[in-house]
Amino acid sequence: MTCKNCGSEIKSGARFCTNCGAPAEQQPVAQSVSDIATESAQHSFDVTGEIPSEQMGVHETAAANAQTAADTSKKKKLVMIASVAAIAVIAVVALVLAITSMTAANDLKQAIDAKDAYQVNSVYDAARGDSSKMEKYDQVIADTIESMQSDLNAHDFDTAALSDAGSAVTDYASSQWGTLMYNPDGETLSGSVSSANEPAWEGLTTLYDSKTNYCDGLYAYKTSGDYESAISSFTGVIESDSKFDDTATMIGECADAYIGATLTVVEEKIAEGDINGGLQLLNAAEAYLDECGLSSGETAQQLTAKVEETLASYADTYAQKAETCFKDKDVDGAIGNMEVAMELQPDNADYKTKYDTYQQYIPFELYLEENVLYEDETGDIYGGVEFDTTQKTNNNKTMTHSMRWYNNKDEDDGSSWNVHYNLEGKYNTASCIIFLEDYAKNSEGVGYFKAYGDGKLLYTSPKMTAGVLPEEISFDISGVQKLTLSFFGSESTGCGISDLTAQKAFPTE
């Protein structure tokens, strides 16, 4: 009979098809080609016992079709067998390759598990030249780098950093990864990093440095209170660091503390009168924050605001001191304090106006020869005036900034030595101390001077002779453009005037 499954002939009495294995009892009884042919022939005999020619053709066609079906079934069987065999071969090859791959990478993995960079590099170096093995090794190295980076970024260093600073990172790297990540005395995994893995390794080392900067900054900030160092370290923390946001917050806190500490020192220096020293500190602080990348944004605005607030406060203090001095008619003190205020706040227009006002009240020092317009004489005399000398009076007092005159004519001769000044109408009062010199205290000669304003006599001084004590004198010069002092007498007698100045009148309250 014929197998319904594959079309092969099943031997009589067989329970299974020897070709495809299908049970014979499940197959319908099939006629063989010869049976079909015989039966057909039998039905085709006519009464004469001959087979008609038209039936003969039908018989041959049926036999041919049956044979073709059998051949097609056998071919299908062969294709199926070949496919199953090919799949089996592929599976075996894949299994062998997988086992080989696992075996090839296993040596490197064992070295990595040992956390020994030297061993890893040795295994890696031994595989150089074997492109297939190197490809597998590079993948293992890539996976290891990724694991180390993830582990490093996930670890919390805060507690250890407060006592160990940046060493907290090296300690962790050594305990967790042996010499793979960090080795101060020898090799690290870098010896097994291919060009393809260089970016990943660089990312790991950059993160390592970032973590070290974070720990150093945390130690400086929380443990040492060194805000300047903390800022320097914190600015080295990269954006991909898990502590980046925390670092940004602490940078702001440290900047505030740093600025506050700096301003405290600046205030001390300014209070001590060391204005330049205080300003230098402020400039240094601004330069430092700029170097750290904090010259813009909120921190810079806070610094600018606090610096301006401090400078404005101290400038106002000195401006008030200047005003007090001016009210006390201490022009030098008023100008000196206002100069400090202007140095602290150079753009303050009000300070500049007051400074210019104070300048108008500076005494015009008539005792200085450089302030003299010119000198001449009246009559026939031999004498002159000496400027800015120091003399001793007949009552044994020392007179500084003195003008002394001498003349070979007596007071009634009418001859005089004249000194002229250009006042430009700026002043109201001239003042000085007139005295007789100590060496001439017994002289009977007489000396004095007259003051003329624009040709008009304004004042005649006391006459100095033996027994006359020094005297403070003053006279009005309001509106005078040209002042002339004419010195008379003093023949064989030394007379002088001390601290002769022209002064603008102070305002009254």
C-alpha positions as CSV (number, residue, x, y, z in Angstrom):
1,M,0.0,0.0,0.0
2,T,1.0,3.6,-0.4
3,C,1.8,6.1,2.5
4,K,-0.8,8.9,2.5
5,N,1.7,11.2,4.1
6,C,4.7,10.9,1.7
7,G,3.5,8.6,-1.1
8,S,6.1,5.9,-0.5
9,E,5.3,2.2,-0.8
10,I,4.6,0.5,2.5
11,K,5.5,-3.2,2.7
12,S,2.8,-5.6,3.5
13,G,2.5,-6.1,7.3
14,A,4.5,-3.0,8.2
15,R,3.0,-0.8,11.0
16,F,4.9,2.4,10.0
17,C,6.1,4.0,6.9
18,T,9.8,3.4,6.6
19,N,10.3,6.7,4.8
20,C,8.4,9.3,7.0
21,G,7.4,7.2,10.0
22,A,3.7,7.7,9.7
23,P,1.5,4.8,11.2
24,A,0.4,2.4,8.5
25,E,-2.9,1.6,10.2
26,Q,-4.0,5.2,9.8
27,Q,-3.5,5.1,6.1
28,P,-6.3,4.0,3.7
29,V,-5.5,1.0,1.5
30,A,-4.0,2.4,-1.7
31,Q,-3.7,0.6,-4.9
32,S,-0.3,0.2,-6.5
33,V,0.3,1.4,-10.0
34,S,0.4,-2.1,-11.3
35,D,-3.0,-2.9,-9.6
36,I,-4.5,0.1,-11.1
37,A,-3.2,-0.9,-14.5
38,T,-4.3,-4.5,-14.2
39,E,-7.8,-3.5,-13.1
40,S,-8.1,-1.0,-15.8
41,A,-7.0,-3.5,-18.4
42,Q,-9.5,-6.0,-17.1
43,H,-12.3,-3.6,-17.4
44,S,-11.2,-2.6,-20.9
45,F,-11.3,-6.1,-22.5
46,D,-14.0,-6.5,-25.1
47,V,-15.6,-9.8,-26.0
48,T,-12.8,-10.8,-28.2
49,G,-10.4,-10.5,-25.3
50,E,-8.6,-7.5,-26.8
51,I,-8.0,-4.1,-25.2
52,P,-9.4,-1.2,-27.3
53,S,-6.9,1.3,-28.5
54,E,-8.6,4.3,-26.8
55,Q,-8.6,2.5,-23.4
56,M,-4.9,1.6,-23.9
57,G,-4.1,5.4,-23.9
58,V,-6.0,6.0,-20.7
59,H,-4.2,3.2,-18.9
60,E,-0.8,4.6,-19.8
61,T,-1.8,8.2,-18.7
62,A,-3.0,7.0,-15.3
63,A,0.2,5.1,-14.7
64,A,2.4,8.1,-15.6
65,N,0.4,10.4,-13.2
66,A,0.8,8.0,-10.3
67,Q,4.6,7.8,-10.9
68,T,4.9,11.6,-11.0
69,A,3.1,12.0,-7.7
70,A,5.5,9.5,-6.1
71,D,8.5,11.3,-7.4
72,T,7.3,14.7,-6.1
73,S,6.6,13.3,-2.7
74,K,10.2,11.9,-2.5
75,K,11.6,15.3,-3.5
76,K,9.7,17.1,-0.7
77,K,10.9,14.5,1.7
78,L,14.5,15.2,0.7
79,V,14.1,19.0,1.0
80,M,12.6,18.7,4.5
81,I,15.4,16.4,5.6
82,A,18.0,18.8,4.2
83,S,16.4,21.8,6.0
84,V,16.2,20.0,9.3
85,A,19.8,19.0,9.0
86,A,20.9,22.6,8.1
87,I,19.1,24.0,11.1
88,A,20.7,21.5,13.3
89,V,24.2,22.4,11.9
90,I,23.6,26.1,12.4
91,A,22.4,25.6,16.0
92,V,25.5,23.5,16.8
93,V,27.8,26.1,15.2
94,A,26.1,28.9,17.1
95,L,26.4,27.0,20.3
96,V,30.1,26.3,19.7
97,L,30.7,30.0,18.9
98,A,28.9,31.1,22.0
99,I,30.9,28.8,24.2
100,T,34.1,29.9,22.4
101,S,33.2,33.6,22.9
102,M,32.4,33.1,26.6
103,T,35.6,31.2,27.1
104,A,37.6,33.9,25.3
105,A,36.1,36.8,27.4
106,N,36.2,34.8,30.6
107,D,39.9,35.2,31.2
108,L,39.5,39.0,31.0
109,K,36.4,39.0,33.2
110,Q,38.3,37.0,35.8
111,A,41.1,39.6,35.8
112,I,38.5,42.4,36.2
113,D,36.8,40.6,39.0
114,A,40.2,40.4,40.7
115,K,40.3,44.2,40.5
116,D,43.9,44.0,39.3
117,A,44.8,46.4,36.5
118,Y,48.1,44.8,35.9
119,Q,46.5,41.4,35.4
120,V,43.8,42.9,33.1
121,N,46.4,44.7,31.0
122,S,48.4,41.5,30.7
123,V,45.5,39.5,29.4
124,Y,44.5,42.3,27.1
125,D,48.0,42.7,25.7
126,A,48.3,38.9,25.1
127,A,45.3,39.1,22.8
128,R,46.7,41.9,20.6
129,G,46.7,40.7,16.9
130,D,43.6,38.6,17.4
131,S,40.9,40.9,16.1
132,S,38.1,38.6,17.0
133,K,39.3,38.3,20.6
134,M,40.1,42.0,20.9
135,E,36.6,42.9,19.8
136,K,35.2,40.8,22.6
137,Y,37.7,42.3,25.1
138,D,36.9,45.8,24.1
139,Q,33.2,45.2,24.8
140,V,34.0,43.8,28.3
141,I,36.2,46.9,29.0
142,A,33.4,49.2,27.8
143,D,30.9,47.4,30.1
144,T,33.4,47.7,33.0
145,I,34.0,51.4,32.5
146,E,30.2,52.0,32.4
147,S,29.8,50.1,35.6
148,M,32.5,52.0,37.4
149,Q,31.1,55.4,36.2
150,S,27.6,54.5,37.3
151,D,28.9,53.3,40.7
152,L,31.0,56.3,41.3
153,N,28.3,58.7,40.4
154,A,25.7,56.9,42.6
155,H,27.9,56.8,45.8
156,D,27.3,59.3,48.5
157,F,30.7,60.8,49.6
158,D,29.3,63.5,52.0
159,T,30.1,61.9,55.3
160,A,33.6,60.8,54.3
161,A,34.4,64.1,52.7
162,L,33.8,66.1,55.9
163,S,36.8,64.4,57.4
164,D,38.9,63.2,54.5
165,A,38.2,65.8,51.7
166,G,39.3,64.5,48.3
167,S,40.9,61.4,49.8
168,A,37.4,60.1,50.3
169,V,37.2,59.5,46.5
170,T,40.5,57.7,46.2
171,D,39.7,55.5,49.2
172,Y,36.4,54.5,47.7
173,A,37.9,53.8,44.3
174,S,40.6,51.6,45.8
175,S,38.2,49.6,48.0
176,Q,35.6,49.2,45.4
177,W,37.6,48.8,42.2
178,G,41.1,47.9,43.3
179,T,43.6,49.4,40.9
180,L,41.3,49.5,38.0
181,M,40.1,53.1,38.5
182,Y,42.9,54.6,40.7
183,N,46.4,53.6,41.3
184,P,49.0,56.1,42.6
185,D,51.9,53.7,42.2
186,G,51.2,51.8,39.0
187,E,48.8,50.8,36.2
188,T,45.1,51.4,35.9
189,L,42.6,50.1,33.4
190,S,43.7,52.8,31.0
191,G,46.3,50.4,29.6
192,S,43.4,48.3,28.1
193,V,41.4,51.2,26.7
194,S,41.1,51.1,23.0
195,S,40.5,54.2,20.8
196,A,36.8,53.2,20.7
197,N,36.6,53.3,24.5
198,E,38.7,56.4,25.0
199,P,35.7,58.8,25.2
200,A,34.1,56.5,27.9
201,W,37.4,56.4,29.9
202,E,37.8,60.1,29.6
203,G,34.2,60.5,30.9
204,L,35.1,58.3,33.9
205,T,38.3,60.2,34.7
206,T,36.5,63.6,34.4
207,L,33.8,62.4,36.8
208,Y,36.5,61.1,39.2
209,D,38.1,64.6,39.2
210,S,34.6,66.2,39.6
211,K,33.9,64.0,42.7
212,T,37.3,64.9,44.1
213,N,36.6,68.6,43.6
214,Y,33.2,68.2,45.3
215,C,34.7,66.5,48.3
216,D,37.5,69.1,48.6
217,G,34.9,71.9,48.4
218,L,32.7,70.3,51.0
219,Y,35.6,69.9,53.4
220,A,36.7,73.5,52.9
221,Y,33.2,74.9,53.3
222,K,31.8,72.7,56.1
223,T,34.9,71.7,58.0
224,S,37.4,74.5,57.5
225,G,35.2,77.5,56.8
226,D,37.6,78.4,54.0
227,Y,35.1,79.9,51.6
228,E,37.6,81.0,49.0
229,S,39.0,77.4,48.6
230,A,35.5,75.9,48.7
231,I,34.5,78.1,45.7
232,S,37.6,77.1,43.8
233,S,36.9,73.4,44.3
234,F,33.1,73.6,43.8
235,T,33.5,75.3,40.4
236,G,35.3,72.1,39.2
237,V,32.2,70.0,39.6
238,I,30.8,69.0,36.2
239,E,27.1,69.1,35.2
240,S,26.8,65.4,34.8
241,D,27.9,64.9,38.4
242,S,25.0,63.8,40.6
243,K,26.0,66.5,43.1
244,F,26.0,69.3,40.6
245,D,22.7,70.9,41.8
246,D,23.8,70.7,45.5
247,T,27.1,72.2,44.5
248,A,25.5,75.2,42.8
249,T,23.6,75.9,45.9
250,M,26.7,75.7,48.1
251,I,28.6,77.9,45.7
252,G,26.1,80.6,46.3
253,E,26.3,80.1,50.1
254,C,30.1,80.2,50.0
255,A,30.1,83.3,47.8
256,D,27.9,85.1,50.3
257,A,30.1,84.1,53.2
258,Y,33.3,85.0,51.3
259,I,31.9,88.4,50.4
260,G,30.8,89.0,54.0
261,A,34.2,88.0,55.4
262,T,36.0,90.2,52.8
263,L,33.8,93.2,53.6
264,T,34.4,92.8,57.3
265,V,38.1,93.1,56.7
266,V,37.5,96.0,54.3
267,E,35.5,97.8,56.9
268,E,38.3,97.4,59.4
269,K,40.8,98.9,57.0
270,I,38.6,101.8,56.1
271,A,37.9,102.5,59.7
272,E,41.6,102.5,60.4
273,G,42.0,105.0,57.5
274,D,43.6,102.5,55.2
275,I,41.3,103.3,52.3
276,N,43.6,102.0,49.6
277,G,44.1,98.7,51.4
278,G,40.3,98.3,51.7
279,L,39.8,99.0,48.0
280,Q,42.5,96.7,47.0
281,L,40.8,93.9,49.0
282,L,37.5,94.6,47.2
283,N,39.2,94.6,43.8
284,A,41.0,91.3,44.6
285,A,37.7,89.7,45.7
286,E,36.0,90.8,42.5
287,A,38.9,89.4,40.4
288,Y,38.8,86.1,42.3
289,L,35.0,85.6,41.7
290,D,35.5,86.5,38.1
291,E,38.2,83.9,37.8
292,C,35.8,81.3,39.3
293,G,33.2,82.2,36.7
294,L,31.0,84.1,39.1
295,S,31.3,87.5,37.4
296,S,27.8,87.3,36.1
297,G,24.4,86.2,37.4
298,E,22.9,86.4,40.8
299,T,26.2,86.0,42.7
300,A,27.8,88.9,40.9
301,Q,24.7,91.0,41.5
302,Q,24.9,90.2,45.2
303,L,28.6,91.1,45.3
304,T,28.0,94.3,43.5
305,A,25.1,95.3,45.7
306,K,27.0,94.5,48.9
307,V,30.2,96.3,47.8
308,E,28.2,99.3,46.8
309,E,26.3,99.3,50.1
310,T,29.5,99.1,52.1
311,L,31.3,101.8,50.1
312,A,28.3,104.0,50.2
313,S,28.0,103.6,54.0
314,Y,31.6,104.4,54.6
315,A,31.6,107.2,52.1
316,D,28.7,108.8,53.9
317,T,30.5,108.5,57.2
318,Y,33.5,110.4,55.9
319,A,31.2,113.0,54.3
320,Q,29.6,113.6,57.6
321,K,33.1,114.0,59.2
322,A,34.0,116.5,56.5
323,E,30.8,118.5,57.3
324,T,31.6,118.6,61.0
325,C,35.2,119.8,60.3
326,F,33.9,122.5,58.0
327,K,31.5,123.7,60.7
328,D,34.5,123.9,63.0
329,K,36.3,125.9,60.4
330,D,38.8,123.1,59.9
331,V,39.1,123.3,56.1
332,D,41.9,120.9,55.9
333,G,40.0,118.3,57.8
334,A,36.8,118.9,55.8
335,I,38.7,118.5,52.5
336,G,40.7,115.4,53.7
337,N,37.5,113.6,54.8
338,M,35.7,114.5,51.6
339,E,38.5,113.1,49.5
340,V,38.1,109.8,51.2
341,A,34.3,109.9,50.6
342,M,35.0,110.6,46.9
343,E,37.5,107.8,46.7
344,L,34.9,105.4,48.0
345,Q,32.1,106.9,45.8
346,P,33.8,108.6,42.9
347,D,30.5,109.1,41.0
348,N,28.7,110.9,43.8
349,A,28.0,114.4,42.4
350,D,27.0,115.8,45.8
351,Y,30.4,114.9,47.2
352,K,32.1,116.7,44.3
353,T,30.1,119.8,44.8
354,K,30.9,119.9,48.5
355,Y,34.5,119.3,47.9
356,D,34.7,122.2,45.5
357,T,33.0,124.4,48.1
358,Y,35.4,123.4,50.8
359,Q,38.3,124.2,48.4
360,Q,37.1,127.8,48.3
361,Y,37.8,128.2,52.0
362,I,41.4,127.1,51.9
363,P,43.4,130.0,53.3
364,F,45.5,131.8,50.8
365,E,49.0,131.6,52.2
366,L,50.4,135.1,51.8
367,Y,53.6,134.2,53.6
368,L,54.7,132.0,50.6
369,E,56.8,133.9,48.1
370,E,55.3,131.9,45.2
371,N,52.0,133.5,46.0
372,V,53.3,137.0,45.6
373,L,52.4,138.9,42.4
374,Y,55.4,141.2,42.6
375,E,57.5,143.4,44.9
376,D,58.7,147.0,44.7
377,E,59.9,149.8,46.9
378,T,58.8,153.4,47.7
379,G,61.6,155.9,48.3
380,D,65.2,155.3,48.7
381,I,65.7,152.4,51.0
382,Y,67.9,149.4,51.5
383,G,66.0,146.4,52.7
384,G,63.4,143.8,51.8
385,V,61.2,141.0,53.0
386,E,62.1,137.4,53.8
387,F,59.4,134.8,53.4
388,D,58.4,131.6,55.3
389,T,61.0,131.8,58.0
390,T,61.0,130.6,61.6
391,Q,61.7,133.3,64.2
392,K,61.7,133.7,68.0
393,T,59.7,136.5,69.6
394,N,60.7,138.9,72.3
395,N,58.7,136.8,74.7
396,N,60.5,133.7,73.7
397,K,57.8,132.2,71.4
398,T,58.6,130.4,68.2
399,M,56.9,131.8,65.1
400,T,56.7,129.6,62.0
401,H,55.7,130.7,58.5
402,S,57.0,134.2,59.3
403,M,57.6,137.2,57.0
404,R,60.3,139.4,58.5
405,W,61.3,142.8,57.0
406,Y,64.2,145.2,57.5
407,N,64.8,148.7,56.4
408,N,67.6,151.2,56.7
409,K,65.2,154.0,57.1
410,D,63.2,155.0,60.1
411,E,59.4,155.0,60.3
412,D,59.0,158.7,59.5
413,D,61.0,158.6,56.3
414,G,58.0,157.4,54.3
415,S,60.1,154.8,52.5
416,S,58.6,151.3,52.3
417,W,59.1,147.9,50.8
418,N,55.9,146.8,49.0
419,V,54.5,143.3,48.4
420,H,51.6,142.9,46.0
421,Y,49.0,140.0,45.8
422,N,46.2,139.0,43.4
423,L,43.2,138.0,45.5
424,E,40.6,138.1,42.7
425,G,37.9,139.2,45.2
426,K,37.7,135.7,46.7
427,Y,38.5,136.4,50.4
428,N,37.1,138.4,53.3
429,T,39.7,138.5,56.0
430,A,43.5,138.7,56.3
431,S,45.0,137.7,59.6
432,C,48.4,137.1,61.2
433,I,50.5,137.6,64.4
434,I,52.8,140.6,64.4
435,F,55.8,140.5,66.7
436,L,59.2,141.9,67.6
437,E,62.1,139.6,67.2
438,D,63.9,138.4,70.3
439,Y,67.3,139.7,69.2
440,A,65.8,143.3,68.9
441,K,63.7,143.3,72.1
442,N,65.7,146.2,73.5
443,S,65.7,148.2,70.3
444,E,64.1,151.7,70.3
445,G,63.4,151.4,66.6
446,V,59.8,151.0,65.3
447,G,58.3,148.8,62.6
448,Y,54.8,148.3,61.2
449,F,52.9,147.8,57.9
450,K,49.9,149.2,56.0
451,A,47.5,147.3,53.9
452,Y,45.9,148.7,50.7
453,G,43.1,147.2,48.7
454,D,42.9,148.2,45.1
455,G,44.9,151.3,46.1
456,K,42.7,152.2,49.1
457,L,44.1,152.1,52.6
458,L,42.5,149.3,54.5
459,Y,44.5,148.8,57.6
460,T,47.5,150.0,59.6
461,S,49.2,147.6,61.9
462,P,50.4,148.2,65.5
463,K,53.9,149.7,65.8
464,M,56.4,147.2,67.1
465,T,59.2,148.4,69.4
466,A,60.9,147.4,72.6
467,G,58.4,146.2,75.2
468,V,55.5,145.5,72.8
469,L,54.3,141.9,72.9
470,P,53.2,139.8,69.9
471,E,49.6,140.5,68.9
472,E,47.0,138.7,66.7
473,I,45.6,141.1,64.1
474,S,43.1,140.9,61.2
475,F,41.5,143.2,58.7
476,D,38.7,143.1,56.1
477,I,39.7,142.4,52.5
478,S,36.2,141.6,51.2
479,G,35.9,142.2,47.4
480,V,39.6,143.2,47.1
481,Q,41.2,142.2,43.8
482,K,44.7,143.5,44.4
483,L,46.2,143.6,47.9
484,T,49.3,145.6,48.7
485,L,51.3,145.4,52.0
486,S,53.8,148.2,52.6
487,F,56.4,147.6,55.3
488,F,57.8,150.6,57.1
489,G,60.6,151.3,59.6
490,S,62.4,148.5,61.4
491,E,65.8,150.3,61.2
492,S,68.0,148.2,63.4
493,T,64.9,146.6,64.6
494,G,63.7,143.1,63.5
495,C,59.9,142.9,63.0
496,G,57.8,140.1,61.6
497,I,54.3,138.7,61.0
498,S,53.5,135.0,61.3
499,D,51.0,132.9,59.4
500,L,49.7,135.8,57.2
501,T,46.7,134.3,55.3
502,A,43.7,135.5,53.3
503,Q,40.5,133.7,54.3
504,K,37.0,133.4,52.8
505,A,34.4,133.9,55.5
506,F,32.6,130.7,56.7
507,P,28.9,130.7,56.3
508,T,26.8,131.4,59.4
509,E,24.1,129.0,60.6
